[in-house]
Amino acid sequence: MIIIPAIDIIDGKCVRLTQGDYAQKKIYNENPLEVAKEFEAAGITHLHLVDLDGAKSQHIINHKVLENISKNTNLKIDFGGGIKSNEDIRIAFECGANQVTGGSVAVNNKQLFLEWIKTYGAEKIILGADVKNGNIAVNGWKEESQEGLLDFLESYISKGIQYVICTDISKDGLLQGTATELYKEIIAKFPTLKLIASGGVSCVEDLTELKNAGLYGAIVGKAIYEGRIKLNEIKS
């Protein structure tokens, strides 16, 4: 299983939110590149970079942070947050993203998202499935759609999607464990899917549990920044 540390960006700074609430923001470092270099130095190979300003404003904003990290590290970066147009995704790839994650756009503009899969290839596009009460949530988690998770996944897997980041919003940022049972349900239904868990990882034991459940990858955020998980415990 690939361990993928997360850097969330607001105003160019490395922050973490709790359950996607911008009012519950904690700044961990003014310099995201510094954090990314620490990850790389510890043997980490992948990075989950989220433009929270972009998610809120509906278009890419912190692409310079992406460019800075991609030029100054060898980390494989998946980038998301506010990717809503052809211009947004072009900028993200030009600034060094290895993969781009689309969440809200995959709900609100399915035709565009399917075009991206065709244009860039399924290995370059990650489907972001953010779940609230069993339904897909959109626009920085502020809105809940009427689309059920499994139906949503099935519709895109049938169109070639290989990678999915699934976040249970009720778990995110609380350091109280992950939605392992939900992930097991997804894997049982879609065994070839490269499923990446996100939200709630609090300790190394959580990661072991996810690995045993068959996850392809797991994103870790607050547990690293709060010292619950040491980088030498999760290097690739």
PASEBA-1860 file (N, C-alpha, C; in nm, 3 decimals):
! residues 236
1> MIIIPAID> 0.084/-0.120/0.000/0.000/0.000/0.000/0.088/0.125/0.000 ~ 0.052/0.220/-0.083/0.127/0.346/-0.091/0.076/0.442/0.017 ~ 0.168/0.498/0.094/0.132/0.599/0.193/0.155/0.736/0.130 ~ 0.053/0.821/0.134/0.059/0.950/0.064/0.033/1.063/0.163 ~ 0.137/1.131/0.210/0.114/1.247/0.297/0.042/1.358/0.222 ~ -0.034/1.436/0.298/-0.113/1.544/0.238/-0.059/1.680/0.279 ~ -0.061/1.771/0.183/-0.038/1.913/0.213/-0.160/1.988/0.161 ~ -0.231/2.054/0.251/-0.346/2.137/0.214/-0.304/2.283/0.220
9> IIDGKCVR> -0.341/2.359/0.116/-0.292/2.496/0.102/-0.405/2.599/0.115 ~ -0.385/2.695/0.205/-0.466/2.817/0.210/-0.369/2.935/0.219 ~ -0.388/3.034/0.132/-0.300/3.152/0.130/-0.153/3.113/0.116 ~ -0.127/3.006/0.042/0.011/2.963/0.020/0.075/2.892/0.137 ~ -0.002/2.868/0.244/0.052/2.805/0.365/-0.003/2.664/0.382 ~ 0.074/2.582/0.453/0.034/2.444/0.482/-0.058/2.443/0.603 ~ -0.182/2.399/0.582/-0.283/2.402/0.689/-0.353/2.266/0.698 ~ -0.433/2.248/0.803/-0.527/2.136/0.810/-0.660/2.191/0.858
17> LTQGDYAQ> -0.767/2.137/0.801/-0.902/2.169/0.848/-0.956/2.049/0.926 ~ -1.065/2.070/0.996/-1.137/1.961/1.062/-1.272/1.946/0.993 ~ -1.298/1.827/0.939/-1.421/1.797/0.866/-1.452/1.900/0.757 ~ -1.344/1.949/0.694/-1.361/2.041/0.581/-1.409/2.179/0.619 ~ -1.404/2.212/0.748/-1.456/2.341/0.795/-1.345/2.445/0.792 ~ -1.361/2.546/0.705/-1.258/2.649/0.691/-1.242/2.732/0.818 ~ -1.345/2.732/0.902/-1.336/2.806/1.029/-1.248/2.731/1.130 ~ -1.229/2.600/1.106/-1.144/2.520/1.195/-1.011/2.492/1.126
25> KKIYNENP> -0.938/2.599/1.104/-0.812/2.593/1.030/-0.695/2.604/1.126 ~ -0.592/2.521/1.103/-0.470/2.531/1.181/-0.352/2.536/1.083 ~ -0.271/2.640/1.097/-0.152/2.654/1.010/-0.037/2.575/1.072 ~ 0.023/2.487/0.992/0.135/2.406/1.040/0.269/2.456/0.990 ~ 0.270/2.517/0.874/0.396/2.568/0.820/0.366/2.675/0.715 ~ 0.444/2.783/0.719/0.425/2.892/0.622/0.483/2.853/0.486 ~ 0.564/2.746/0.484/0.639/2.711/0.362/0.612/2.565/0.323 ~ 0.515/2.541/0.233/0.483/2.404/0.192/0.600/2.328/0.129
33> LEVAKEFE> 0.689/2.400/0.059/0.805/2.333/-0.002/0.893/2.270/0.106 ~ 0.908/2.340/0.216/0.986/2.289/0.329/0.928/2.156/0.377 ~ 0.796/2.152/0.389/0.727/2.030/0.434/0.747/1.918/0.332 ~ 0.730/1.951/0.203/0.746/1.851/0.097/0.888/1.794/0.096 ~ 0.986/1.880/0.119/1.127/1.834/0.122/1.152/1.742/0.241 ~ 1.087/1.770/0.353/1.097/1.682/0.470/1.041/1.544/0.436 ~ 0.928/1.542/0.366/0.870/1.415/0.326/0.966/1.338/0.237 ~ 1.020/1.406/0.137/1.110/1.340/0.043/1.236/1.288/0.113
41> AAGITHLH> 1.289/1.368/0.202/1.411/1.329/0.275/1.387/1.204/0.360 ~ 1.263/1.185/0.401/1.229/1.069/0.484/1.199/0.944/0.400 ~ 1.209/0.957/0.266/1.188/0.842/0.180/1.049/0.830/0.123 ~ 0.967/0.934/0.144/0.832/0.937/0.087/0.842/0.962/-0.064 ~ 0.755/0.899/-0.142/0.761/0.915/-0.287/0.640/0.988/-0.346 ~ 0.528/0.989/-0.274/0.405/1.047/-0.326/0.354/1.161/-0.236 ~ 0.282/1.255/-0.296/0.226/1.368/-0.222/0.085/1.399/-0.272 ~ -0.004/1.422/-0.179/-0.142/1.465/-0.209/-0.149/1.614/-0.177
49> LVDLDGAK> -0.160/1.697/-0.280/-0.157/1.843/-0.264/-0.295/1.900/-0.296 ~ -0.353/1.970/-0.201/-0.490/2.020/-0.218/-0.493/2.172/-0.207 ~ -0.550/2.233/-0.310/-0.567/2.379/-0.316/-0.703/2.413/-0.252 ~ -0.703/2.440/-0.121/-0.829/2.467/-0.052/-0.889/2.601/-0.093 ~ -0.804/2.697/-0.127/-0.855/2.824/-0.182/-0.927/2.796/-0.314 ~ -0.867/2.709/-0.394/-0.927/2.672/-0.522/-1.061/2.602/-0.505 ~ -1.067/2.511/-0.407/-1.191/2.438/-0.383/-1.304/2.534/-0.346 ~ -1.268/2.636/-0.271/-1.369/2.733/-0.225/-1.411/2.828/-0.338
57> SQHIINHK> -1.316/2.866/-0.423/-1.344/2.969/-0.524/-1.379/2.910/-0.661 ~ -1.373/2.775/-0.672/-1.414/2.706/-0.795/-1.317/2.720/-0.912 ~ -1.195/2.759/-0.885/-1.092/2.753/-0.990/-0.955/2.746/-0.925 ~ -0.857/2.698/-0.998/-0.722/2.679/-0.943/-0.663/2.812/-0.898 ~ -0.600/2.810/-0.780/-0.539/2.933/-0.726/-0.392/2.910/-0.689 ~ -0.365/2.804/-0.614/-0.230/2.785/-0.560/-0.140/2.700/-0.652 ~ -0.148/2.727/-0.782/-0.066/2.648/-0.876/0.083/2.678/-0.863 ~ 0.118/2.795/-0.812/0.260/2.829/-0.793/0.323/2.741/-0.684
65> VLENISKN> 0.243/2.705/-0.585/0.291/2.613/-0.481/0.319/2.477/-0.543 ~ 0.227/2.430/-0.627/0.246/2.305/-0.700/0.373/2.310/-0.783 ~ 0.390/2.417/-0.858/0.507/2.432/-0.945/0.637/2.432/-0.864 ~ 0.635/2.501/-0.752/0.752/2.510/-0.666/0.793/2.374/-0.610 ~ 0.694/2.297/-0.566/0.723/2.165/-0.511/0.767/2.069/-0.621 ~ 0.701/2.074/-0.736/0.735/1.980/-0.844/0.874/2.007/-0.901 ~ 0.914/2.135/-0.903/1.047/2.170/-0.956/1.160/2.139/-0.859 ~ 1.126/2.137/-0.729/1.232/2.125/-0.628/1.231/1.993/-0.551
73> TNLKIDFG> 1.144/1.901/-0.591/1.145/1.766/-0.535/1.115/1.667/-0.648 ~ 1.132/1.539/-0.618/1.096/1.433/-0.714/0.967/1.363/-0.672 ~ 0.891/1.424/-0.584/0.767/1.362/-0.538/0.667/1.350/-0.653 ~ 0.594/1.240/-0.654/0.484/1.222/-0.750/0.361/1.287/-0.687 ~ 0.315/1.395/-0.749/0.211/1.478/-0.688/0.075/1.455/-0.753 ~ -0.024/1.422/-0.669/-0.161/1.431/-0.718/-0.219/1.561/-0.663 ~ -0.283/1.637/-0.751/-0.326/1.773/-0.718/-0.476/1.786/-0.737 ~ -0.541/1.849/-0.639/-0.685/1.870/-0.649/-0.726/1.997/-0.578
81> GGIKSNED> -0.854/2.032/-0.596/-0.907/2.153/-0.533/-0.930/2.261/-0.636 ~ -1.055/2.276/-0.679/-1.088/2.384/-0.773/-1.060/2.354/-0.919 ~ -1.035/2.228/-0.952/-1.012/2.193/-1.093/-1.149/2.177/-1.159 ~ -1.192/2.280/-1.229/-1.329/2.283/-1.280/-1.338/2.306/-1.432 ~ -1.225/2.340/-1.494/-1.228/2.376/-1.637/-1.106/2.319/-1.708 ~ -1.111/2.322/-1.841/-0.996/2.278/-1.921/-0.872/2.361/-1.889 ~ -0.893/2.489/-1.863/-0.782/2.578/-1.827/-0.720/2.536/-1.694 ~ -0.804/2.504/-1.597/-0.755/2.461/-1.464/-0.668/2.336/-1.477
89> IRIAFECG> -0.718/2.236/-1.549/-0.644/2.110/-1.556/-0.516/2.126/-1.638 ~ -0.520/2.210/-1.740/-0.399/2.238/-1.819/-0.292/2.300/-1.731 ~ -0.331/2.400/-1.650/-0.236/2.466/-1.560/-0.178/2.366/-1.461 ~ -0.263/2.280/-1.405/-0.217/2.182/-1.306/-0.110/2.090/-1.364 ~ -0.135/2.037/-1.484/-0.036/1.949/-1.545/0.090/2.026/-1.587 ~ 0.073/2.146/-1.638/0.190/2.227/-1.678/0.276/2.263/-1.557 ~ 0.213/2.275/-1.440/0.287/2.310/-1.318/0.344/2.189/-1.247 ~ 0.329/2.070/-1.307/0.401/1.954/-1.257/0.321/1.845/-1.189
97> ANQVTGGS> 0.189/1.853/-1.191/0.109/1.746/-1.131/0.128/1.616/-1.211 ~ 0.146/1.506/-1.140/0.150/1.375/-1.206/0.009/1.323/-1.233 ~ -0.080/1.354/-1.137/-0.220/1.319/-1.151/-0.304/1.436/-1.100 ~ -0.426/1.444/-1.150/-0.519/1.548/-1.105/-0.644/1.480/-1.051 ~ -0.690/1.529/-0.937/-0.811/1.475/-0.876/-0.930/1.567/-0.904 ~ -1.036/1.509/-0.957/-1.159/1.583/-0.981/-1.271/1.528/-0.896 ~ -1.335/1.613/-0.819/-1.445/1.570/-0.734/-1.576/1.634/-0.775 ~ -1.591/1.762/-0.741/-1.716/1.833/-0.773/-1.745/1.833/-0.922
105> VAVNNKQL> -1.640/1.850/-1.003/-1.660/1.854/-1.148/-1.715/1.722/-1.201 ~ -1.677/1.613/-1.136/-1.726/1.481/-1.179/-1.874/1.462/-1.148 ~ -1.926/1.542/-1.055/-2.068/1.539/-1.023/-2.144/1.639/-1.109 ~ -2.090/1.760/-1.118/-2.163/1.872/-1.179/-2.143/1.887/-1.330 ~ -2.034/1.829/-1.382/-2.007/1.842/-1.525/-1.944/1.711/-1.575 ~ -2.028/1.608/-1.581/-1.978/1.474/-1.613/-1.915/1.466/-1.752 ~ -1.973/1.538/-1.846/-1.920/1.533/-1.982/-1.777/1.585/-1.988 ~ -1.750/1.693/-1.916/-1.615/1.750/-1.912/-1.518/1.652/-1.847
113> FLEWIKTY> -1.559/1.592/-1.737/-1.473/1.498/-1.665/-1.441/1.376/-1.753 ~ -1.540/1.329/-1.826/-1.516/1.216/-1.918/-1.421/1.255/-2.031 ~ -1.431/1.381/-2.075/-1.337/1.431/-2.177/-1.194/1.428/-2.125 ~ -1.177/1.464/-1.999/-1.043/1.462/-1.939/-0.986/1.321/-1.936 ~ -1.068/1.223/-1.901/-1.024/1.084/-1.899/-0.974/1.044/-2.038 ~ -1.049/1.085/-2.140/-1.014/1.052/-2.278/-0.888/1.128/-2.323 ~ -0.880/1.256/-2.287/-0.769/1.341/-2.333/-0.637/1.307/-2.264 ~ -0.640/1.292/-2.131/-0.516/1.276/-2.055/-0.485/1.130/-2.021
121> GAEKIILG> -0.586/1.043/-2.030/-0.566/0.901/-1.996/-0.612/0.873/-1.854 ~ -0.670/0.756/-1.836/-0.728/0.721/-1.705/-0.623/0.715/-1.594 ~ -0.497/0.689/-1.631/-0.393/0.681/-1.528/-0.356/0.819/-1.473 ~ -0.399/0.925/-1.543/-0.365/1.062/-1.500/-0.478/1.129/-1.419 ~ -0.596/1.071/-1.422/-0.713/1.133/-1.360/-0.761/1.049/-1.242 ~ -0.770/1.111/-1.125/-0.824/1.045/-1.006/-0.964/1.098/-0.980 ~ -1.056/1.007/-0.955/-1.191/1.047/-0.918/-1.195/1.071/-0.767 ~ -1.234/1.191/-0.729/-1.248/1.223/-0.587/-1.391/1.197/-0.542
129> ADVKNGNI> -1.408/1.102/-0.451/-1.541/1.067/-0.401/-1.548/1.103/-0.253 ~ -1.603/1.220/-0.225/-1.616/1.267/-0.088/-1.757/1.234/-0.039 ~ -1.766/1.160/0.070/-1.893/1.100/0.111/-1.946/1.162/0.240 ~ -2.074/1.195/0.236/-2.143/1.246/0.354/-2.280/1.178/0.360 ~ -2.306/1.108/0.467/-2.433/1.035/0.483/-2.463/0.943/0.364 ~ -2.357/0.882/0.310/-2.375/0.787/0.200/-2.384/0.850/0.063 ~ -2.393/0.983/0.058/-2.401/1.055/-0.070/-2.273/1.132/-0.099 ~ -2.256/1.167/-0.225/-2.139/1.243/-0.267/-2.156/1.391/-0.228
137> AVNGWKEE> -2.051/1.447/-0.167/-2.051/1.590/-0.131/-1.962/1.666/-0.228 ~ -1.998/1.792/-0.254/-1.926/1.870/-0.356/-1.893/2.010/-0.303 ~ -1.809/2.080/-0.383/-1.775/2.221/-0.357/-1.715/2.242/-0.218 ~ -1.600/2.176/-0.199/-1.531/2.190/-0.071/-1.612/2.133/0.044 ~ -1.697/2.033/0.012/-1.778/1.961/0.110/-1.893/2.044/0.167 ~ -1.916/2.158/0.107/-2.022/2.246/0.160/-2.162/2.200/0.117 ~ -2.168/2.121/0.009/-2.299/2.079/-0.042/-2.303/1.926/-0.057 ~ -2.417/1.869/-0.025/-2.437/1.725/-0.039/-2.525/1.701/-0.162
145> SQEGLLDF> -2.477/1.615/-0.254/-2.556/1.585/-0.373/-2.656/1.473/-0.341 ~ -2.738/1.440/-0.438/-2.834/1.331/-0.420/-2.780/1.199/-0.478 ~ -2.653/1.199/-0.514/-2.595/1.082/-0.580/-2.531/0.988/-0.478 ~ -2.573/0.863/-0.478/-2.516/0.764/-0.386/-2.375/0.725/-0.426 ~ -2.294/0.690/-0.328/-2.152/0.661/-0.352/-2.131/0.548/-0.453 ~ -2.189/0.432/-0.430/-2.160/0.316/-0.515/-2.207/0.336/-0.658 ~ -2.322/0.398/-0.675/-2.370/0.427/-0.811/-2.277/0.525/-0.882 ~ -2.229/0.624/-0.807/-2.136/0.724/-0.860/-2.008/0.657/-0.908
153> LESYISKG> -1.953/0.569/-0.824/-1.830/0.499/-0.861/-1.852/0.411/-0.983 ~ -1.960/0.337/-0.982/-1.988/0.245/-1.093/-1.998/0.318/-1.226 ~ -2.059/0.437/-1.225/-2.077/0.511/-1.348/-1.944/0.551/-1.411 ~ -1.844/0.578/-1.326/-1.713/0.618/-1.380/-1.618/0.501/-1.403 ~ -1.629/0.398/-1.321/-1.546/0.280/-1.345/-1.580/0.219/-1.481 ~ -1.708/0.224/-1.515/-1.751/0.172/-1.646/-1.697/0.256/-1.761 ~ -1.652/0.379/-1.731/-1.595/0.468/-1.833/-1.442/0.472/-1.828 ~ -1.384/0.384/-1.746/-1.238/0.371/-1.748/-1.162/0.420/-1.625
161> IQYVICTD> -1.231/0.484/-1.532/-1.160/0.533/-1.412/-1.094/0.417/-1.337 ~ -0.966/0.437/-1.299/-0.890/0.333/-1.228/-0.859/0.373/-1.084 ~ -0.844/0.504/-1.062/-0.803/0.555/-0.931/-0.916/0.633/-0.866 ~ -0.942/0.605/-0.740/-1.042/0.679/-0.663/-0.986/0.713/-0.526 ~ -0.997/0.842/-0.489/-0.971/0.883/-0.350/-1.108/0.898/-0.284 ~ -1.132/0.819/-0.181/-1.261/0.823/-0.113/-1.242/0.877/0.030 ~ -1.311/0.986/0.058/-1.302/1.049/0.189/-1.438/1.044/0.258 ~ -1.441/0.985/0.377/-1.561/0.993/0.460/-1.548/1.120/0.543
169> ISKDGLLQ> -1.627/1.221/0.509/-1.614/1.353/0.571/-1.634/1.347/0.722 ~ -1.717/1.254/0.767/-1.743/1.244/0.911/-1.619/1.204/0.990 ~ -1.519/1.146/0.920/-1.396/1.101/0.986/-1.282/1.203/0.974 ~ -1.292/1.293/0.877/-1.176/1.373/0.837/-1.130/1.470/0.946 ~ -1.000/1.463/0.974/-0.939/1.558/1.067/-0.967/1.532/1.214 ~ -1.036/1.422/1.245/-1.073/1.396/1.384/-0.975/1.302/1.456 ~ -0.889/1.236/1.378/-0.791/1.141/1.435/-0.860/1.033/1.518 ~ -0.973/0.984/1.466/-1.050/0.882/1.539/-1.070/0.754/1.459
177> GTATELYK> -0.983/0.731/1.361/-0.994/0.609/1.281/-1.062/0.633/1.148 ~ -1.045/0.537/1.058/-1.090/0.552/0.920/-1.220/0.476/0.893 ~ -1.273/0.497/0.774/-1.399/0.432/0.733/-1.368/0.297/0.669 ~ -1.300/0.210/0.743/-1.252/0.082/0.686/-1.365/-0.003/0.633 ~ -1.476/-0.008/0.704/-1.588/-0.093/0.659/-1.644/-0.044/0.525 ~ -1.650/0.088/0.509/-1.696/0.146/0.382/-1.601/0.106/0.270 ~ -1.470/0.114/0.297/-1.372/0.079/0.195/-1.380/-0.070/0.158 ~ -1.403/-0.154/0.257/-1.418/-0.298/0.230/-1.537/-0.323/0.137
185> EIIAKFPT> -1.644/-0.249/0.160/-1.764/-0.262/0.078/-1.735/-0.223/-0.067 ~ -1.659/-0.113/-0.084/-1.623/-0.067/-0.219/-1.535/-0.170/-0.289 ~ -1.434/-0.220/-0.218/-1.339/-0.317/-0.277/-1.410/-0.447/-0.314 ~ -1.506/-0.489/-0.231/-1.581/-0.612/-0.260/-1.660/-0.597/-0.391 ~ -1.711/-0.477/-0.413/-1.791/-0.453/-0.534/-1.705/-0.425/-0.657 ~ -1.591/-0.357/-0.634/-1.503/-0.318/-0.746/-1.360/-0.364/-0.716 ~ -1.332/-0.494/-0.726/-1.203/-0.549/-0.682/-1.080/-0.499/-0.757 ~ -1.097/-0.450/-0.881/-0.979/-0.404/-0.956/-0.949/-0.256/-0.935
193> LKLIASGG> -1.036/-0.188/-0.863/-1.019/-0.044/-0.841/-0.897/-0.013/-0.754 ~ -0.822/0.090/-0.791/-0.710/0.136/-0.707/-0.767/0.240/-0.611 ~ -0.810/0.191/-0.495/-0.882/0.274/-0.399/-0.786/0.333/-0.297 ~ -0.794/0.465/-0.281/-0.708/0.538/-0.188/-0.795/0.594/-0.076 ~ -0.763/0.556/0.046/-0.839/0.601/0.163/-0.793/0.739/0.205 ~ -0.888/0.819/0.252/-0.856/0.953/0.298/-0.948/0.990/0.414 ~ -0.888/1.042/0.522/-0.968/1.088/0.635/-0.964/0.995/0.753 ~ -0.924/1.049/0.868/-0.935/0.975/0.993/-0.815/0.896/1.039
201> VSCVEDLT> -0.712/0.882/0.954/-0.595/0.804/0.996/-0.532/0.871/1.118 ~ -0.519/0.793/1.226/-0.469/0.851/1.352/-0.340/0.788/1.401 ~ -0.308/0.669/1.349/-0.190/0.596/1.398/-0.149/0.492/1.294 ~ -0.034/0.431/1.315/0.017/0.331/1.222/-0.077/0.211/1.215 ~ -0.142/0.180/1.327/-0.236/0.065/1.328/-0.351/0.086/1.231 ~ -0.396/0.212/1.217/-0.501/0.242/1.118/-0.453/0.208/0.978 ~ -0.327/0.239/0.950/-0.270/0.211/0.818/-0.260/0.060/0.794 ~ -0.222/-0.013/0.897/-0.215/-0.160/0.886/-0.352/-0.217/0.855
209> ELKNAGLY> -0.453/-0.163/0.921/-0.591/-0.207/0.900/-0.634/-0.183/0.754 ~ -0.599/-0.065/0.702/-0.633/-0.032/0.563/-0.560/-0.123/0.465 ~ -0.434/-0.148/0.493/-0.355/-0.237/0.407/-0.418/-0.376/0.403 ~ -0.455/-0.425/0.520/-0.516/-0.559/0.529/-0.652/-0.565/0.460 ~ -0.718/-0.449/0.451/-0.848/-0.443/0.385/-0.837/-0.439/0.233 ~ -0.712/-0.422/0.183/-0.690/-0.427/0.039/-0.682/-0.291/-0.029 ~ -0.661/-0.185/0.049/-0.650/-0.051/-0.011/-0.523/-0.040/-0.096 ~ -0.533/0.033/-0.204/-0.416/0.060/-0.290/-0.326/0.165/-0.224
217> GAIVGKAI> -0.389/0.264/-0.159/-0.313/0.372/-0.097/-0.389/0.433/0.018 ~ -0.319/0.512/0.098/-0.383/0.584/0.209/-0.319/0.721/0.224 ~ -0.405/0.821/0.235/-0.358/0.959/0.255/-0.353/0.987/0.405 ~ -0.243/1.048/0.447/-0.225/1.081/0.590/-0.198/1.230/0.601 ~ -0.271/1.297/0.687/-0.253/1.441/0.705/-0.223/1.479/0.848 ~ -0.328/1.507/0.922/-0.313/1.562/1.057/-0.230/1.473/1.148 ~ -0.239/1.341/1.132/-0.164/1.250/1.219/-0.014/1.273/1.209 ~ 0.033/1.312/1.089/0.175/1.346/1.073/0.205/1.479/1.142
225> YEGRIKLN> 0.122/1.579/1.114/0.148/1.714/1.166/0.136/1.722/1.318 ~ 0.054/1.634/1.375/0.036/1.632/1.521/0.132/1.534/1.589 ~ 0.221/1.472/1.510/0.321/1.383/1.568/0.271/1.245/1.607 ~ 0.151/1.209/1.562/0.096/1.076/1.594/0.163/0.967/1.511 ~ 0.206/1.004/1.390/0.276/0.911/1.302/0.407/0.977/1.261 ~ 0.517/0.905/1.279/0.649/0.957/1.243/0.678/0.919/1.098 ~ 0.748/1.008/1.028/0.777/0.985/0.886/0.856/0.855/0.864 ~ 0.944/0.822/0.958/1.023/0.699/0.937/0.939/0.572/0.950
233> EIKS> 0.815/0.587/0.996/0.725/0.473/1.008/0.649/0.446/0.879 ~ 0.649/0.543/0.787/0.563/0.531/0.669/0.636/0.547/0.537 ~ 0.768/0.551/0.539/0.839/0.572/0.412/0.810/0.457/0.317 ~ 0.815/0.487/0.187/0.778/0.388/0.085/0.880/0.274/0.081
END
